[in-house]
Structures are given as C-alpha cells and as structure tokens.
C-alpha cells in the first residue's frame, strides 16, 4: 500500500510505472497530471493525490495539456480485483453506464444504486456517473483531435446525452471549448485511417513482450474472424479481427513491436473501423483486455523473477502478459471446441461454425469476412454441423444455452466464484475449462493449471517435476501471479522444443473435461504449450457422470 510520501517520490522521479495508478493535482495551477509529467515538479505542499481522473475533475482540477493524464493505461487494480469496486470499474470501462445507466450497472453487480454510489465514492472519490463522464471526456478529446467529424456527432458518439452537456464537460475538464481543443492538433497530424477509420495508440506501462501476444493469438486465429498479417513497418506483425459491439460491428488492427522498438516503448499502434462511433470506448476497452495492457509487469516480474525456477526466463523475456478476450462468450465456446482435439482441429471446427452461423460483414476486409457466432446462434445449431462426439455436443450446446439465457455470466462484473460454480454445474465443463476461463475471461491473475500438458512440459524444461501434485506445490510461491507463471511455462516449453515436433502434426488445444473419444492416453498427454492433459481424478469423475 503506497502513501502520499511514496506518491510524491514517484512524481519527483517522474516514474511512469505509476501512470494511471494515481493522479497528482496541483493546487497552485488548478491542473492534474500523471506522475511522469515532464513539467517542473511541484512542491509537496501544493500536491493532492487522487485515485482516479474523475476524482480530480470532481475536485475542480483540469487535465494537463502537456502530459494528457486521461490517456494513461488503466490502473492494474481494476484489471484484476474481484471485489465490487474492481468489477464496477470493468463494467464502466466497457460502457455499461452509458448504455444502461447507473441502475443497469448496479443491477449487474447485485447492489442498489445507493450502495454502489457510496462504495465507489468512498474508495475512488467519484461515483459511477462521474467515472463514466471522465471516460466520455477522454473519448471526446480523442475524436476531436483525430477525426474531422462535426462537433455535434462527436458529442453523441462520445456518449453524451446532449450537446450542451458535452460542451460543459469539455470546458470543465480541458479548459477549452471543443473547437479550441480540436485546434490544438494541426490538421496534418490528424490520425484518420482509411475509410473513415481511427488510428490511435494503446498505452501500456513497463515492458511488453508483444511477440508472445501475437504468437499466442496467431496460433488460435479463426479464419474469417481473425488473422495475423505482416504490418506496414518491417518486421512488424499485425493482429486483425472483427468485433461484435453493442451498437454495431468493427474491425480492429493492432501492431506488435518492431525488432528495433524498445519493449518499454509505451504504446501499440491500433486502427479501428466502426459502424457506429458510440462503440469506440467499448472497442478500446476490449482490445486493452485482450492484450492485457493495464497490467503492472514490474510487480509481476519482480516476484516471479525472484523465483529460482522462473527467474532466468523472466530476465530473458520481461513483460510477458496474460491475454484476455474481446468477447467472453466466444472464448467459452472456443475453450469447449478445443477439448481433446488439436489446435488445428479446434481452429478448423471454429472456422466451420463461424462460416455457418457467424453474421457476415457487409464487405470483406482482407481475410476477415464475418463475426464469430453468438451463443444464442450456437445453442440452436444443427447437430449435424457439430463435428464432435455427442458428449461434447451436449457440453457446447448446454453452455451456449446457459450463456444466451443469462444463467451463466462471464462479463467483467460477475463474481468469479459464482461464475465458476455455475460453469461446473454444466455437463462436460470441468476444472480445467473453468480455470482457463477464469484466467482469460474473468481476468483472474492467480490461476494455475496443474494438469495442463503445456504446464507440465514447461516445468520439465525448467528442471522441475511435471506431475500435477508437485506442480501445485511449486506454484504456491508464485501467488498472486500464477496466471502469468502459466504463460511463462507455456513459453518455456515452446522454446525448449518439448512438443515442437507435434505442433505441425496436431496437439491438444485445451482441457479434456469430457470422457475419452478414442484418443489414447499417450497422445492426450503429449500436449504442447497452451494444451492440457486431463487429471486422472477429473477423468474418472466425468466418465462416471
């Protein structure tokens, strides 16, 4: 827990690791900044610290035009915390207040609006309306300075209910009229992409291993829905995918780092094409979650780097992230599709379902031509289209029906323990699948998969025992960052070539929570990074169910 003296030391040293963790307001100037602001360090007596930009704005401070504190990465607390405040911040980031109001947000969290207001204000210095307003102001500035949209369209695309509210908020937060804010950026610097798209930067803190992220996503890329292609800069790979969003659909492109870029560059280049600009905030929030850009890699690597087993790997590859998702329902479907089959087979099956049940785009974009199927569409899928054993068909359709009707929730506002219990109650969903979904869909930083084949290979590659019991004991010292340790073990297994020869021939993609389907134990146990072998106890449990 950091106190104000520690915060001031971070400001005095311009420590970018704390950008987004807190904000510094200067009473003599009336502005608030990020800790790394390059301006002259204010005197300690003139500094007040706030946990959110909304709290600083509510106290009457305006955003610094030099360091742009509204564009920093989000606090890693909101990315991982499982309590009410963390869950609320994830939903606010996804635009729930703009779409459903405070009552809708409170309903999703299972609290009254008054309780929610009280808890957020007590900890963050701002209630849900103020927090959502701060995000709208940031979106407004982005659209004003990166597009030529009329000011009126910017107002409604940012989520404001009226032009007057928009004008008042922009003047209050930035001490500029919307037109004045737009004039700060010369027309030649406008970052307008092709066909009216947007070009923006996705900020991150610390080091980032973008190769790990791109490799992880490329291995699973579903044709028609996502792809990895060469980028515009030499040596850069670009991840592209379609997005199903509240008001329409979009196409996102995110570039990895180039070979010459430092891992601490601070941002990834991103391009978005949206059918409705009201989806901008939601699209950015989901891409940030997919690439785990709000994480604190210094805190993670400090602990894992001190471990005798993982230390060398951490020093060799700093900034390894734990990828999330852009749609928890899609992730859940793909986890079940990957049970007991190879990466190639799982991807092929997902592509067939996408071609049959995914909504096509009005016009293709490169290799992208459709959205991933919704849970409702797959719940009613023709059994003939599900090329998998009967038990897995029941698991898939049962899961999709539960997601579509809402009896199982995987959004950012759900309680993780409740979601895990609801998932385990479904046929064919076992501990591996639940753990995988907790890690990726629910942003749990402390998930370990002891029976996973990739984990076992990684442990063996690093010189440790790979059996589940020993692995669980070994992993205890990695808490609360065991999800990141899992990714390091997968990466270590891949680098060591523990299962590289099997990558082309076929490797288990995910958990095997279902009874055997003709796959021999030797093959089922052969997994490669990102695969999983089923623990014997779970196998017996499912075979007798």
N, C-alpha and C positions, 0 to 999 in steps of 0.2 A: 504494500500500500504506500503510495507516494504522498508526501505532504507538500505544503506550499513552498517550503525552502528547497525541496528537491525540484519542484517545478521551476522555481526561479533559476536554479543552477542549469537546468535544461535549456531555458531561454537564453541565459548568459552564454552558453556554449553553442547555441543555435543547433540543438540536437534534433535532427529530423525524425528520429525514432519515435518522438512523442507527438508528431503532427497527427492531429485527429484524436489523440488521447485526451488532450485538454486544449483550451484556448486562453490566450492572455489578453486581458483588456487593460488599456492604459487610461487612467482617469484624466490625465492632463491633455490628451489628444482626442479622447472620445472614440477611439477605434479599438478593434480587437484583431489579434494576429495569431498565426500559427507559431509554435515555439521556434521554428527555424527561420523566422522572418529576418531578412538581411539588414533591416533598419537598425539604427543605433539602439543598443539595449537600454530600456527604460530603467529608472531607479526602482528598487524593490518596493519602496513605499507607495509608488504610483501604480503598482500592478495588482490586479484582481484576476483570479483564475476561475474558469467555468468549464464544466464537463462537456458542454455542447455549444455549438454556434447559436442555437436557438436561445439558450440561456443568456448568452452575451447580448444578443439582439434584444431580448426582453428587458435587459437592464439598461437599454438605451445606447448601446455601442454599435457602430457601423463597421462593416468589413474593411480591412486594409486593402487598398487597391494595389499595393506592391506585392504582397505575398499571397493574396487571394485565399484566405483561410477556408472558404467554402469548397475548395477543390481538393482538399487533402483526402487521403484514404480514411475510411471509417474506422472507428475505434475497434480494436480486436475483441473487446468485451462483447459488443453487440453481435459479433460474428459467431461467438461460441457460447455465451452464457445461456443457461437453461431456465433461469428464473423469469418472473413476469416482465421485468424491465428489458431483458435481452430479447425475449420473444416479441414484445411490443415493438422494439426498435427494428427488428427484422421485418415485421409487417408494415410498419410505417415506411421503411425503405422501399418496400415493394409497391407502395402507393395505395394501401388499403384505406387510409383516411380520406384521400382524395376521391376514391370511388364509393366508399360505403359510409363515410363519416365516422365520428368517434363512437357512436353506438354500434356500428358494424365492427369496428376494431375491438371494442370491449366484449361483444358477443363471441367473437372468435377466441378470445382469451379466457372466457368464462368468468369475467368480472363485471361489475357495474361500471358505468361511465365515471361515477364519482370516485370509486375505489381506484380506478385506473389513473384518473387525473391526480389524485392525491399521491400515489406511489411514484409516478413519473416526476412530478414536481419536486417531491422530497429528495429524490436521488439525482435528477438531471437538471433541476432548476427551470424546467419548462414542461408544459403539458402536451398532449398529443397534437392539439391544433397548432401550437407554436412550433413543435418539431416538424410537422408536415409543412408549415408555412416556410420554414428555413430551407427545406428541400425544394419547394416550389420556386423560391427566390433564386436558388442556385441554377435550377433548370432554366429559368427566365434569362438569367445572365448568359448562360451557355447559348441559348437560341438567339438572343440579341446580338451576340458577338461572333457567332459562327454561321448565321444564315441571313438571308435578305427577306425573311418573312415579314409581312406587315405587323406592326406592334400589336394590333388587335388579335391577330392569330397567335402571336407569341403568348399573349395573356391567357388565352383559353388552353393552348397546348401545354402550358406550364402547370395547369390545374387550378387556376384562379377562377372564382365564380363570376367575377365582373372585372371590367377594365379599370374601374375606379380602385378596387381592392389591389389589383396588380400595380397600378401607378403608385399608390400609397406605400405598398410594401417595398418596391424597388427603391423609392426615395429614402425610406427609412433605413433599409439595410445597406445600401451602397452610396447614399448621399448624392445621388444622381437621378435625373429623370431617365426613363427608358431610352429616349433618344440620345441623351448625353452618354449613357452607358454604352450604347452602340457606337457612338463616335470615337470612343477611346481606342477602338481597333480599326485600323485602316482597312478600306475595302479590299485592298490587295492581299491582306492577311486573312481574310475570311476563309474559314476551313469548310467550304461547301463541297461535298463529294459529288460523284456522278449521279445523274437523275434525281437531283434534289436530296441526296443523302447527306449525312452528317459525318464529319471527321472530328474525332475527339481523342483525348488521352485518358487512359485508365491508370490513375495514380496507384502506386504501391509503396510500402516502406521496406527498408532493409534490402537484402539481396533477394534475387528471384532466379530460380533455375527454370527458365522458360522451355528448355529442351525437354525436361521431364514432363511438363504440362502438355506440350504439343505431342510428344511420343505417346503419352497416356491416352489422349483424345484421338489421335490418328489410329491407334490400334483398334478402337471401337467405332470409328466413324461409319455411320449407316448411310449407304449410297442414297442420294436423293435428298437426304436430310442434312448431312454434314459432310465436310471434306477438308483435307489439308492439301494446300497447293503452294507452289513457290511464290514468294512475296515479291514486291516491286524492288526491294533492295537486295543486293547479292547476299546469299547465304541466309536469307530470312524465309521462314516458313509461315504461312498464314492459315489460321483455322477459320473456316467459314461454316455457318449453319443457319437454318431457318428457325424462327422464333414464333411461337403461338403466344399472343399477348392479349390483354383484356379488351382492347379496342380494335384489334386487327392483327396483322402479322408483320414480321420484319425479317430482314437478312442482316446478319452480323458478320463482320470480318475482324479478327484480332491477329496482329502480327506478333510473332515471337521476337526475341532479341537477336540482333545480327552478331556474327562472330566477334566483331570489334567493339560491340557495346559492353559497357561495364554492367555487371549484374545488379549494381545499385543505381542504374540509370534513373529510376524513379517513375517510369510510366511505360505502358504498352500502347502502341498506336491502334486505334479502333475506328471502324467505319460502320455506320448503321443506315439502313434504308427501311423506313417505317411507313406503313399505310396510313397511320394516324399518329401525329406527333405527341399526342397525350400519353403515348406509351414510352416516351423517351426515358423517364425516370425509372420505370419498371425494367426496361430492357437493360439499362446500365447496371442496375442493382443485380439483376440475374447473371449478367456476364461477370461481374465482380465476384459473385458467389462461385461461379463455375471455375474461375481461375484463382480463387482463394486470395484475393488481392488485399483484403482487410486484415490479414493475419499479421502477427508480430514474429517474423522469423528469427529475430535476435533472441527473444525469450525462448523459443523452441530449440534453436540450435545451441544456446548456452547450456541447456540441461542435457539434451541428447549428446552434445559434443563432449561432455564430461564423462560419458559412459565408456568403459573400456572396449565394449563391443562395437558401438556405433561411432565413436569419436573420430576415427580416421575417415570414415565415409562422410561425416558432417564437414570436416575440414576440406575434403576434396570436392564436395558438392554442396556449398552453402545455399540456403534459400529454397529448399525443396518444399513445395506446397502440397496440400491435401485437396485435390479438385472436388468441387461441389456439383452443381447441376443448374440447368435453366428451367427444368420442369420436374418436380418430384414424382409425378405420375409416370412420366416417360422413364425415369430412372428405375422405378419399381418394376415396370413391365420388362425392361431390358435385363434386370437382375434375374428375374424368373426365366426369361428366354435363355439365359446363359447357363442355367443349371445343367450339369453333367454333360455339356457339349463343349466343343472347341470355340475359340474366339471367332474363327472364320465361320463356323456353323451358326453361332449366335448372331453374328452380324448379317449373315445371309438371310436367316429367318426374320430378323427385324426389318431388313430391306423389303422382303416379300410382303410382310404385313403393312409396311408403310406404303408400298405401291398399291395395295388393295384397299386399305382403309384410311390412309392419310389424305387430308384435303390437299388437292393440287394447288400450286401457285398460279396466279393469272398468267404469268410468263416465267419460264425458267431463268435462272441466273447461274451461269457456269454449269456445274454439276448438280445444282440444287433445284428441285422442282416440286417439293411438297413438304408439308408439315408432318411431324410424327403423329400417328393416330392417337386420338383421345382414349381415355379409359372407357368411356361410355361406348365408343365405337367397337372396341375390342371385346367388351363384355358381351356384345351381341354378335360376335364374329361367327361365321360358319365354321363348324368344327373341321370341315374338310380343308380349310385354309390354315389350320394349325398343325404343321408337320412335326408333331412331337408326341410322345407317349400320352396315354389317356390321363395318367395321374398328373402330369404337368399341365395338360389342357385344363383340368379342373382347377389346378392351382392358379393358372393365369386368368381364367375367366372369373373365378371367385375373387381374386384380388382386384381385378378391374371393376367388377360389380360393386365391391365394397368401397373403392375409391370414388366411383361415379355417384353413388348414393350418399357418400359422406360418412359412412360408419367407420371408415378408417381415414385418418387425415395425416398428411405428411408435409403440410405447409410450415413456414417458419414460425408460426405462432403456437404450434401444438406442443404439448408436454411430451418429452421424449419417452418417458417411462410408460405413459398411456399409449403412445403410438406403438411402442414395442410390444406391449401386451395385446393390443388389438391385432397386430400383424401375426403374432404367434398363435392366435385363436383361429387363423385361417388355415385350411388344409394345404399342405405342401409348402408352408412357409416355416422355416426352422431358424435356429440361432445364427447360422452364417448369414443368411439373407437379411435378417433383422440387423445384425451388426454392420453389414455393408451399407444398408440404408441409413442407419444412424450416422455412420461416418460421412456419407456423401449427401443424402437428402436432408438430414437434420443437423448438419454441421457440428457433430459431436467430435471434439478434438481428442477424445480419450477412449477410442475403440481399438481393441486388439482382437485379431482373428487367429487363435492358436491352431486351428485345424486347417488353415489355408495352405495350399501346396506352395504358393509363391513365398509365403512367410517362412515355411519350413526350409525351402531352398536357400532363402536369404540368410537364415540363421546358420545353416551348414556352411555357406560360402564365407561367412564371417568367423567361423570356427566354433560355433555353439551347437548344442544339441537341438535337433529339429522336432522332437516329439512334442505333442500338444501340452503335456504336463510340464515339461521342462521349459517350454516356450513361455507359458503363462507365468511361471516363477521369474524367468529372466526379464519379462516385460514389466514387472511391478515397479521397477525403479524408473521407468520411462513416463509414468503418470505425471502430469495430466496430458501428455502429448503423445499417447500411444498411436493415434491415427497417423501422425507424421512418421512415427517409427515404422509402421506397417509399410508406408510408401518407400521408406529407405530400404527396408528389407526386400521389397519387390525390385527396387532399382539395383541393389547389390546382387540379387540372384541373376538378373538380366546381364549385368556387367561381367559376372563370373562365368556366364555361359552355362549355368546349371541346367537350363532347359532350352537353350537357344536352338538346338537342333530340332526340337519339337515344334518350334514356332511356326515353321512352314507347313509341317505335317498336320498340326492341329493340337491344341492344348486346352485344358479345361478353362473356361472363361470365369465362372463364378462358383458359388456354393452348390452343394449337392444335397439339398434338403429333401429330395424325393427318393423313393425306392430305386434300386438299380434298374437300368433299362438296357441290359446287355453289354454295358461297359465293364470290362474286367477290372478288378481291384488294382492291378498293376498299372493299367492305363489311367484309371481315375486318380491314382495317387501321383501321376507323373507331372502334375501341373507346372506351369511356368509363372513368372511374375504376373500378378493380377488374376491367377486361377485359384481354385480352392479344392482341397480334398475334404470329404466329409468325415468328421469324427465318428468312431465306431459306435459310441453311445447314441449319437443322433441317428445314425443309420438304423440301429435296432429299434429306436423309438418310432421312426417313420415307417419301417417295414411292418410293425405290428399295429399301426394306426388304421 
